[in-house]
Amino acid sequence: MNRERFRFFRVIHHESDLLVGVPHQQYSEEMEQAVELELNRLRQVLLSHSQRVPGFLDSLQALGEVEDVSLAEEVRIMISCGRKTGTGPMSSVAGLFAQQAGRMLINTYGLMEVVVENGGDLYLRNEADLISVIHAGSSALSDKMAFVLPRGEWGICTSSGTLGHSFSEGKADALTIISTSAPLADAWATALANQVLSASDMEDILELVAGIPEIKGCAIIVENQVGIRGEIEVKLLSSGE
């Protein structure tokens, strides 16, 4: 995510801390306020729903079918992601906020490229190949590999049992998922990382990933070992890259 290609700005709103990158020639100061307003809208959507459905924000289990047609789109997405992955709806919230903020900028300002990072989870729309580095905390393999993302719309989300404040039942230094949906990538990263208790679990998880069509790429780093599966190219990085 180089600074020659993107002009980055940070927007913090309550629990959300977004780093947003847009093409230099398309940046305007009003984008920062627009992102903050979008974060406020998303937060209010979740708070409103949690008042109607106590436990929505705290559940670690998938919720039931979405039957209420009046539910906000974002709530529907979170429930759907949880049902697909067997996780609580909040497992997708970081990816969801990043995606909705990114799409708002695309629709409002006609951006062809945008990257939004939310606590290590990414939403990306790119017109040409873009490198996304795999970070795994104190692991010797951290920042030594990267996905090469072709043109498209991507969610690149990571769960870790050794890094960060997000809850994980597993012990992976990093489990990164790539999907065309950022909230779904976020939920799958949580679900699969929960199952990695040691390096011996990697093979089974990668076999499971092979049968999940919405996962386009997966990298697992645990105990200084790495496992990779998917259709997205992974490259080794040189020390100066």
C-alpha positions in Angstrom: 0.0 0.0 0.0 2.5 2.6 -1.1 2.2 6.4 -0.5 3.2 7.2 -4.1 -0.1 5.6 -5.2 -2.4 6.7 -2.4 -2.9 9.8 -0.3 -3.7 8.5 3.2 -5.8 10.1 6.0 -7.0 8.8 9.3 -10.5 9.0 10.7 -11.2 8.0 14.3 -14.8 7.8 15.6 -15.5 6.1 18.9 -14.2 2.5 18.5 -13.4 2.8 14.8 -9.9 3.9 13.7 -9.8 4.0 9.9 -6.8 4.6 7.7 -8.1 5.6 4.2 -6.1 5.8 1.0 -7.3 7.5 -2.2 -5.5 8.6 -5.4 -3.6 11.8 -4.8 -5.3 13.7 -7.5 -8.8 12.8 -6.2 -8.3 13.7 -2.6 -10.3 16.4 -1.0 -10.6 17.5 2.7 -14.3 16.9 2.7 -13.7 13.2 2.3 -12.5 13.0 5.9 -15.8 14.5 7.2 -17.7 12.2 4.9 -16.0 9.1 6.3 -16.7 10.3 9.8 -20.4 10.8 9.0 -20.5 7.3 7.5 -19.0 5.8 10.6 -21.5 7.6 12.8 -24.3 6.3 10.6 -23.0 2.8 10.9 -22.6 3.0 14.6 -26.1 4.3 15.0 -27.5 1.4 12.9 -25.9 -1.1 15.2 -26.8 0.6 18.4 -30.4 0.9 17.2 -30.6 -2.7 16.4 -29.0 -3.8 19.6 -31.7 -1.9 21.5 -34.3 -4.0 19.7 -32.4 -7.2 20.0 -30.5 -7.5 23.3 -27.4 -9.6 23.0 -26.8 -8.8 19.3 -23.5 -7.1 20.1 -22.3 -9.8 22.5 -23.3 -13.1 20.8 -20.5 -15.4 19.9 -23.0 -17.7 18.1 -24.6 -17.4 14.8 -28.1 -15.8 14.9 -31.3 -17.1 13.3 -32.6 -16.5 9.8 -33.2 -12.9 8.7 -37.0 -12.6 8.4 -37.6 -8.9 9.1 -37.5 -7.1 5.8 -37.2 -3.8 7.6 -33.7 -4.6 8.9 -30.9 -2.3 7.8 -28.7 -3.7 5.1 -25.7 -3.7 7.4 -27.5 -5.8 10.0 -28.5 -8.3 7.4 -24.9 -8.6 6.1 -23.6 -9.2 9.7 -26.2 -11.9 10.4 -25.6 -13.6 7.0 -21.8 -13.6 7.5 -22.3 -15.1 11.0 -24.6 -17.9 9.7 -22.2 -18.8 6.9 -19.2 -19.0 9.3 -20.8 -20.1 12.5 -19.8 -17.0 14.4 -21.5 -14.1 16.1 -22.5 -11.1 14.0 -19.8 -8.9 15.4 -17.2 -11.1 13.8 -17.7 -9.2 10.6 -18.0 -5.6 12.0 -14.5 -4.4 11.2 -14.6 -5.6 7.6 -18.1 -4.2 7.2 -17.2 -0.7 8.4 -14.2 -0.6 6.2 -16.2 -1.8 3.2 -19.1 0.5 3.7 -16.8 3.5 4.1 -14.9 2.6 1.0 -18.0 2.1 -1.1 -19.4 5.4 0.1 -16.3 7.2 -1.1 -16.5 5.4 -4.5 -20.1 6.3 -5.0 -19.8 9.9 -3.7 -16.6 10.9 -5.3 -16.3 8.5 -8.3 -13.1 6.9 -7.1 -11.6 4.1 -9.2 -9.3 3.0 -6.4 -9.6 3.2 -2.6 -8.1 1.3 0.4 -9.6 1.4 3.9 -7.9 -0.3 6.8 -9.8 -0.8 10.0 -7.7 -2.4 12.8 -5.7 -4.5 10.3 -8.7 -5.5 8.2 -8.8 -4.1 4.7 -11.4 -3.2 2.1 -9.8 -2.5 -1.3 -10.8 -1.6 -4.8 -7.8 -1.5 -7.2 -7.4 -1.0 -10.9 -4.0 -2.6 -11.1 -2.0 -5.2 -9.1 -1.5 -4.2 -5.5 0.7 -5.8 -2.8 -0.9 -6.6 0.6 1.8 -7.6 3.2 1.0 -10.4 5.7 1.7 -9.1 9.2 2.0 -11.7 12.0 3.3 -9.8 15.1 6.5 -11.2 16.5 6.7 -14.2 14.2 9.9 -14.5 12.2 7.7 -14.7 9.1 5.9 -11.4 9.8 6.1 -9.0 6.8 8.1 -11.5 4.8 5.3 -12.4 2.4 2.5 -10.6 0.6 -0.5 -11.3 -1.5 -0.5 -9.9 -5.0 -4.1 -8.7 -5.6 -5.2 -8.3 -9.2 -7.8 -5.7 -10.3 -11.0 -6.0 -8.4 -12.8 -5.4 -5.1 -11.4 -7.3 -2.1 -11.6 -7.8 1.6 -8.3 -8.8 3.3 -8.9 -9.7 6.9 -6.7 -11.2 9.6 -7.4 -12.8 13.0 -4.7 -13.5 15.5 -4.5 -15.3 18.8 -1.3 -13.6 19.7 -1.6 -10.1 18.4 -4.2 -7.3 18.9 -7.3 -6.9 21.1 -9.8 -8.9 19.1 -11.1 -12.1 20.7 -9.7 -15.4 19.3 -9.9 -18.9 20.7 -6.9 -20.0 18.6 -3.1 -19.6 18.7 -2.3 -18.5 15.2 0.1 -15.6 14.9 -2.0 -14.6 11.8 -4.7 -16.2 9.7 -5.5 -14.0 6.7 -8.5 -14.5 4.4 -9.1 -12.8 1.1 -12.7 -12.6 -0.3 -14.6 -10.3 -2.6 -16.6 -9.3 0.6 -14.7 -7.6 3.4 -17.3 -8.5 6.2 -17.3 -12.2 5.0 -13.5 -12.3 5.0 -13.5 -10.9 8.5 -16.0 -13.5 9.7 -14.2 -16.4 8.1 -10.8 -15.2 9.5 -12.3 -15.3 13.0 -14.0 -18.7 12.5 -11.0 -20.4 11.1 -8.4 -18.8 13.4 -10.5 -20.1 16.4 -9.6 -23.6 15.2 -5.8 -23.2 15.0 -4.4 -24.3 18.3 -1.0 -25.4 16.9 0.9 -25.7 13.7 -0.4 -29.2 13.3 -3.9 -27.8 12.7 -2.9 -25.9 9.6 -3.3 -28.7 7.1 -6.9 -29.5 8.1 -7.8 -25.8 8.0 -6.3 -25.4 4.5 -8.3 -28.5 3.3 -11.4 -26.8 4.7 -10.6 -23.6 2.9 -10.3 -25.4 -0.4 -14.0 -26.2 -0.1 -15.2 -22.7 0.6 -15.7 -20.9 -2.8 -16.0 -17.4 -1.4 -12.4 -17.6 0.0 -10.0 -16.6 -2.7 -6.9 -16.8 -0.6 -5.7 -17.9 2.8 -2.4 -17.7 4.7 -1.8 -19.1 8.1 1.3 -18.3 10.2 1.7 -20.2 13.5 4.9 -21.2 15.4 7.0 -19.8 12.6 5.4 -22.1 10.1 3.3 -21.0 7.2 0.5 -22.5 5.1 -1.1 -21.0 2.0 -4.1 -21.9 -0.1 -6.1 -20.2 -2.8 -6.0 -18.6 -6.2 -4.3 -15.3 -5.2 -0.6 -15.1 -5.8 1.7 -14.9 -2.8 5.3 -13.5 -3.2 8.3 -13.4 -0.9 9.5 -9.9 0.0 13.1 -8.8 -0.1 14.4 -6.8 2.9 14.1 -3.6 1.0 10.6 -4.1 -0.4 
